[in-house]
Amino acid sequence: MVFQAPRDAAVIDIGSNSVRLVVYRLEGRAIWTVFNEKVLAGLGRDLGDSGRLSPEGVLQTLQALKRFRAVLEAVDPAETFVVATAAAREARDGQDFIAQVREQTGFTVRVLTGEEEAHYAALGVLAGAPDAEGVVGDLGGASLELVRLSTTGAGQGVTLPLGPFSLADPHGGPNGGFDAERVRRLTRERVAAVADDFRTDTFHAVGGAWRNLALLHMRLSGYPLHVVHQYEISAPEALAAARLVAHQSKSSLDRIEGMSKKRSETLPYAAVVLEILIEQLGLKRIEISAYGVREGLLFEAMPPRVRGLDPLIEGCTALGARQGVADELGPALDAWIAPAFRTLPPLFGERDGVLVAAACRLSDVGARLHPDHRADLVFEQVLRAPIAGQTHAERSFLAVAAHARHATNFNPPELETLERLLSPAQLKRARALGATIRLACDLSGRSPRLLAHSRLTLDKSHLILAADPGFADLLLGEQTNKRANTAAQHLNLKPKIITG
């Protein structure tokens, strides 16, 4: 981990539908949300009708910003970004509103162009999933930004008037004027002009409406892990969910558990837009990103050497920091275990090494918890930790490894979830990794210096422990034998301890 002292940064995002303050704790590449407040002010609600900002939305936004000013004066973050998007950009009275914000709150607002909004949405996706490729679609209240991602980063973006407030019938508004066929027609017309430039297999969906659509799909499909970041939906399943939502009445959507009434007004529009994008861009899968413009702003401000680090390893390092006896333990465990585990058949492709490194950096998570409950508590924390850069299967793998690091008997709280998200071989490998981390920690007394005087190797039949000359006593004892036997069993090997 490239060390940087933890610092706080804040982002105020003045959108067409919501105005939000998020305060983040930044620990190198790791991004933690420590405060998040949103007001669904509907600033751009009247754009389709009058071309102006909603008067009620302006009042609610100014009220929210005054409160945010008070919060920030107390929190005193090292850096604050204040940005506005499509509503302030497109409205005839947008500049008057920006001036009003500065006069009443003291905030100097940066109004993002459509291309800038697309750029930061793409950077946000890359902050949360650095290997992401395909197309990013950021749906706000008034606009949809599209930008292509490739191995070289983000390409040129476009903005389209495809937010709910831009598609709404000016005579009815989002609440009472939703006409699915009219919205489909308008969306097809507006996407057609750029469709050839954005055809892709993978679509990275950014924005609150699509996150809510994903949560709804989770409920409908009985999906066991309610973590929206990097949740994947096949195009046929997403299409079915979108069409279902598009045909629901507002009262039906209001009855969905966890659905806000203001969000249920705009969700049918988001569903139809997704439906047309699947149709015209040839999408095969949709991946939800909990990261977007706000995280993109933070990511751009990081030093290049920090941006290049793996977010999963860095997040796990930050999660385990200051819980154990030595900050160097995680990297030392990785150096001790990784060479041996590289000889095993890969189960996650090139990601196997990253997962070993991440699991090692979680070795002391829960160190200060009661030992009778530590394994289960650590399992739940790791499974749902807001750490970027991991698929749901990888989350499950790390949670199993963390549980096995602390518990000899494997009885995690959510075994059915694990069996749904991991193959039997992946489940067994995670248990082996956790048991090997436990072996290393107990063998060395969690001392990186002492661990460096022993070695772990694997051959076709054995898990082999050996020590440097003069350190043979390190490997002796009932505890070491017991831990070595457990780790070897999970790898279908026999333990061999070389003390001479």
Summary of the structure (lengths in Angstrom):
residues: 500
radius of gyration: 25.3
end to end distance: 36.4
largest distance: 86.9
contacts: 1784
relative contact order: 0.09
helix: 51%
strand: 17%
